[in-house]
Amino acid sequence: MKIYNSLTKRVEQFIPLKEKGIKIYVCGITPYDTTHLGHAFTYVFFDVLVRYLQFKQYKVTYVQNVTDIDDDVLRKAKKQKRDWRELGDFWTKNFLKDMKSLNVLPPTHYVKATDSITLMIRIIRVLIDKGFAYQKEGNVYFDVGKFKDYGNLSHFTKKQMILISKERGADPNDPLKKNPLDFILWQKRKENEPFWESPWGKGRPGWHIECSAMINQYLGEQISIHGGGRDLIFPHHESEIAQSESYTGKRPFVKYWMHTAMLIYQGEKMSKSLGNLVMVSDLLRKYCANEIRYVLLSHHYRKPWEFEEKELLEARKSLFLIYKSLHDKQDPSATKDFLAAMNNDLDTPKALEVLKQNSLKMFFSILGFSSE
């Protein structure tokens, strides 16, 4: 089996850190709004990856998080005059309902960031003690100048990193920073915001430290696969590498980085900020889960694509033909073609073509389609 590694920018032979045990972490949602098709593209893909690895007899431990404390959650809660916990729980339940409707298997562990804050504080203390982080006026920052490989995942220039970090909510002009790219590990409490006690005063964790802590708590110091949308490569995943490897002293923190491409709609990236969203719950009123999964898997996970509703109607026709001839027979030639497609960086569009031509139940199941 070969997969594309975002770190090396190459398709590589997949050799997990442990022979039969695979640890996977995928960045989950920030629960302040509804689930759109871009989310579904990512989580359906990783669902298929997990199913395929299990089919290949690997023991998979899959962790997905929910970033339940975040600037976006707090902003939305304030705007709607709702408790931030209640808002987060509401949208988390909606997301899980949508995923279940799409026949996405639940991860081994589905965890909230707020459940790992004690460990986040411990990690930050170690980073300060080791000289990788510094405290200023109640904030704690990671000193990227102390981590020479910062930028190896994204391959961006310093100028590009500064611009993108600003777009993603960081403040390169923060006067308390030594370097514009230094990122926040712990932020001082603001008025009317939730807080936790820490050695640096009342406050809350930064975005990146949350995932490092949850991975460490549920999977350990090193994992085989870390996934998420391509927009998380920088600064989120870049910063995860820096703080995790500095904390544990072990490399690599992640052996294979896998990122899904952006979904385009109405000529732009589908995103909450732009508002050009296609909601999973709306689609499920008109189309069945198999039809939505079929459309998502008909696009390779690394290639950006533009959603058009007519694809769902084409998927309906294709699935009708598959249902008519679905069978249990063994076909060594078809099986070989299907496995070759899946082993080639999870080429689900090619795998679907083999399924269409042969309608084998085994393929149907591996791709996560419901036979009910």
C-alpha positions in Angstrom: 0.0 0.0 0.0 1.3 3.5 -0.9 0.1 6.8 0.4 1.0 10.4 -0.3 2.9 12.0 2.6 2.4 15.7 2.9 5.6 16.1 4.8 7.9 14.6 2.1 5.5 15.5 -0.8 5.9 12.0 -2.2 3.9 8.9 -2.6 5.5 6.4 -0.2 5.2 2.8 0.8 3.1 2.6 3.9 5.0 1.0 6.8 3.3 1.8 10.1 5.3 2.5 13.2 4.1 -0.8 14.7 3.7 -3.8 12.5 0.0 -4.5 13.1 -1.1 -1.6 15.2 -1.9 1.8 13.6 -2.6 5.0 15.5 -4.5 7.6 13.6 -5.5 11.1 14.6 -7.8 13.4 12.5 -8.5 17.0 13.5 -12.2 17.3 14.1 -14.7 20.2 14.1 -14.9 23.5 16.0 -18.6 23.2 17.0 -20.1 26.6 16.4 -22.1 25.9 13.2 -23.6 23.1 11.1 -21.9 20.3 9.1 -21.2 21.2 5.5 -20.2 19.0 2.6 -16.5 20.0 2.9 -16.5 18.4 6.4 -18.1 15.3 5.0 -15.5 15.0 2.3 -12.7 14.8 4.9 -14.5 12.5 7.4 -15.9 10.1 4.8 -12.4 9.8 3.3 -10.8 8.9 6.6 -13.7 6.6 7.4 -12.8 4.6 4.2 -9.1 4.7 5.1 -9.9 3.2 8.5 -12.2 0.6 7.0 -9.6 -0.4 4.4 -6.8 -0.7 7.0 -9.1 -2.9 9.1 -9.9 -5.0 6.1 -6.1 -5.5 5.7 -6.1 -6.9 9.2 -4.5 -3.9 11.0 -5.6 -3.0 14.5 -6.5 0.6 14.2 -6.9 3.1 17.1 -8.5 6.2 15.6 -8.9 9.4 17.6 -10.9 12.4 16.5 -11.2 15.6 18.6 -13.7 18.4 18.9 -12.2 21.8 19.6 -14.9 22.9 22.1 -13.0 25.9 23.5 -12.0 28.4 20.7 -12.3 32.0 19.7 -15.0 31.1 17.1 -17.1 29.2 19.7 -16.9 32.1 22.1 -17.7 34.7 19.5 -20.8 32.8 18.3 -22.0 32.1 21.9 -21.7 35.8 22.8 -23.5 36.8 19.6 -26.3 34.4 20.3 -26.3 35.0 24.0 -25.8 31.3 24.7 -23.6 29.4 27.1 -20.5 28.4 25.1 -20.7 24.8 26.4 -24.3 24.5 25.4 -23.5 25.9 21.9 -20.6 23.4 21.5 -22.6 20.4 22.7 -25.5 21.3 20.4 -23.4 21.5 17.2 -21.3 18.5 18.2 -24.5 16.4 18.5 -25.6 17.7 15.1 -22.2 16.8 13.5 -22.3 13.3 15.0 -25.8 12.8 13.8 -24.8 13.8 10.3 -21.8 11.5 10.3 -23.9 8.6 11.5 -26.4 9.3 8.7 -23.6 9.1 6.2 -22.6 5.7 7.7 -19.3 7.0 9.0 -18.1 4.7 11.8 -17.4 6.4 15.1 -13.7 6.8 16.0 -12.2 4.7 18.8 -12.0 7.8 20.9 -14.0 11.0 20.3 -12.6 13.6 22.7 -13.2 17.2 23.8 -10.2 19.6 24.1 -11.5 20.8 27.5 -11.0 17.3 28.9 -7.2 17.5 28.3 -6.4 20.9 29.8 -4.5 19.5 32.8 -2.1 17.7 30.3 -1.8 20.9 28.2 -0.6 22.8 31.2 1.9 20.0 32.0 3.2 20.1 28.4 3.6 23.9 28.4 5.5 23.8 31.7 8.0 21.3 30.2 8.4 23.4 27.1 9.2 26.4 29.2 11.7 24.4 31.3 13.4 23.1 28.1 13.7 26.7 26.8 11.2 26.2 23.9 8.6 28.5 25.3 8.5 31.8 27.2 6.0 33.7 29.4 5.0 37.3 28.9 2.3 39.1 30.9 0.2 36.0 31.5 0.6 34.6 27.9 2.9 31.8 27.0 4.4 31.6 23.5 6.3 28.8 21.7 9.6 30.2 20.4 9.8 29.0 16.8 13.4 30.2 16.6 14.3 27.3 18.9 12.9 24.7 16.5 15.0 24.7 13.4 12.6 22.6 11.3 9.6 24.9 11.6 8.3 25.2 8.1 9.3 21.8 6.9 5.7 20.6 6.6 4.2 23.6 4.7 7.4 24.6 2.9 6.2 28.2 3.1 8.6 31.2 3.3 8.6 33.3 6.5 6.7 36.0 4.7 4.0 33.5 3.5 3.8 32.0 7.0 3.2 35.4 8.6 0.5 36.3 6.1 -1.3 32.9 6.5 -1.0 32.9 10.3 -2.8 36.3 10.3 -5.6 34.9 8.1 -6.0 32.0 10.6 -6.5 34.1 13.7 -2.9 34.7 14.9 -1.5 38.2 15.6 2.0 38.5 14.1 2.1 42.1 15.4 1.6 41.1 19.0 4.2 43.2 20.9 4.8 40.5 23.5 6.2 38.1 20.9 9.9 37.7 20.2 9.2 36.6 16.6 6.0 37.3 14.6 5.6 33.5 14.0 5.8 32.6 17.7 2.4 31.0 18.5 0.4 31.1 21.7 0.3 28.1 24.0 -1.6 29.8 26.8 -3.6 33.0 26.7 -4.4 35.3 29.5 -8.0 35.5 30.5 -10.2 38.2 28.8 -13.2 39.7 30.5 -16.3 37.5 30.4 -14.5 34.5 28.9 -14.1 31.1 30.5 -10.8 30.3 32.2 -8.7 27.7 33.9 -6.2 28.1 36.6 -2.5 27.7 35.6 1.0 28.6 36.8 0.8 31.7 34.6 -2.6 32.9 35.9 -6.1 32.4 34.8 -6.6 31.8 31.1 -7.2 29.1 28.4 -5.1 27.1 26.0 -4.1 28.1 22.5 -5.4 26.2 19.5 -2.4 24.1 18.5 -1.5 22.7 22.0 -4.9 21.1 22.3 -4.3 18.5 19.6 -0.7 17.7 20.8 -2.2 17.0 24.3 -5.0 14.8 23.0 -2.7 12.8 20.8 -0.3 12.3 23.7 -3.1 11.3 26.1 -4.9 8.9 23.8 -2.3 7.6 21.4 1.2 8.3 22.9 4.3 10.1 21.8 4.4 9.0 18.1 1.7 8.0 15.6 1.5 6.6 12.1 -1.0 8.9 10.5 -2.3 12.4 11.2 -5.0 13.8 9.0 -7.2 16.8 8.4 -8.1 19.3 5.7 -5.3 20.9 3.7 -6.1 24.3 5.2 -4.7 22.9 8.6 -1.2 22.3 7.3 -0.2 25.8 8.4 -0.2 27.0 11.0 -1.9 24.2 12.9 -0.1 21.0 11.9 3.2 22.8 11.5 2.9 24.0 15.1 1.8 20.6 16.4 5.1 19.1 15.1 7.2 21.8 16.7 5.6 21.6 20.2 5.2 17.8 20.3 8.7 16.9 19.2 10.1 19.6 21.5 8.1 18.2 24.4 8.9 14.5 23.9 12.3 14.7 22.2 11.1 11.9 19.9 11.0 12.1 16.1 9.0 11.8 14.0 5.9 12.9 15.9 3.9 11.7 12.9 5.2 9.3 10.2 2.6 10.1 7.5 0.6 13.3 7.1 -2.5 13.0 5.0 -4.6 16.0 3.9 -7.8 16.3 2.0 -8.3 18.9 -0.7 -10.6 21.8 -0.5 -14.1 21.6 -1.8 -15.2 24.4 -4.2 -18.7 25.7 -4.4 -19.9 28.7 -6.5 -16.3 29.4 -7.5 -14.8 29.6 -4.1 -13.6 27.3 -1.3 -16.6 26.1 0.7 -16.2 27.6 4.2 -18.2 29.0 7.1 -16.5 32.4 6.7 -17.7 32.8 3.1 -21.1 31.4 3.8 -21.2 29.3 0.5 -22.2 26.2 2.3 -24.0 23.0 1.2 -25.3 21.5 4.4 -25.2 17.7 4.8 -28.6 17.8 6.6 -30.2 19.6 3.7 -28.8 17.1 1.2 -30.1 14.2 3.3 -33.6 15.4 2.8 -33.3 14.9 -1.0 -30.7 12.2 -1.3 -29.7 9.0 0.5 -26.4 8.6 2.3 -25.1 6.2 -0.3 -25.6 8.8 -3.0 -23.7 11.5 -1.0 -20.9 9.0 -0.2 -20.7 8.0 -3.8 -20.2 11.6 -5.0 -17.6 12.3 -2.3 -15.6 9.1 -3.1 -15.8 9.8 -6.8 -13.2 12.5 -6.2 -9.7 11.7 -5.2 -9.0 13.0 -1.7 -6.1 15.1 -2.8 -7.7 16.9 -5.7 -9.8 20.0 -5.2 -13.2 19.8 -6.9 -16.3 21.9 -7.4 -19.6 20.5 -6.2 -22.6 20.4 -8.5 -25.9 18.9 -7.6 -26.2 17.0 -10.8 -23.4 14.7 -9.6 -25.9 13.3 -7.0 -28.3 12.4 -9.7 -25.6 10.6 -11.6 -24.7 8.8 -8.4 -28.3 7.7 -8.0 -28.2 6.1 -11.5 -24.9 4.3 -10.8 -26.0 3.0 -7.5 -29.3 1.7 -9.0 -27.3 -0.4 -11.5 -25.0 -1.6 -8.7 -27.9 -2.6 -6.4 -29.5 -4.6 -9.3 -26.5 -6.9 -9.6 -24.9 -6.8 -6.1 -23.5 -10.3 -5.3 -21.2 -12.3 -3.1 -19.3 -14.1 -5.9 -15.5 -14.2 -5.8 -13.8 -12.6 -8.8 -10.0 -12.7 -8.5 -9.4 -10.3 -11.4 -11.9 -7.7 -10.1 -10.5 -8.1 -6.5 -7.0 -7.5 -7.8 -8.1 -4.4 -9.7 -10.0 -3.0 -6.6 -7.1 -3.6 -4.2 -4.7 -2.1 -6.7 -6.7 1.1 -6.8 -7.0 1.3 -3.0 -3.3 0.5 -2.5 -2.5 3.4 -4.9 -2.9 6.3 -2.4 -6.6 5.4 -1.8 -7.7 5.9 -5.4 -11.4 5.8 -4.6 -12.6 7.0 -8.0 -10.9 4.1 -9.6 -12.2 1.7 -6.9 -15.7 2.9 -7.6 -15.3 2.1 -11.3 -14.3 -1.4 -10.4 -17.3 -1.6 -8.1 -19.6 -0.4 -10.9 -18.3 -3.1 -13.3 -18.5 -5.9 -10.8 -21.0 -5.1 -8.0 -19.2 -7.2 -5.4 -20.6 -6.8 -1.8 -17.0 -6.9 -0.4 -16.1 -3.7 -2.3 -19.4 -2.1 -1.3 -18.7 -2.7 2.3 -15.1 -1.5 2.2 -16.2 1.8 0.8 -18.7 2.2 3.6 -21.9 1.9 1.6 -24.9 0.7 3.5 -26.6 -2.3 2.0 -29.9 -1.7 3.9 
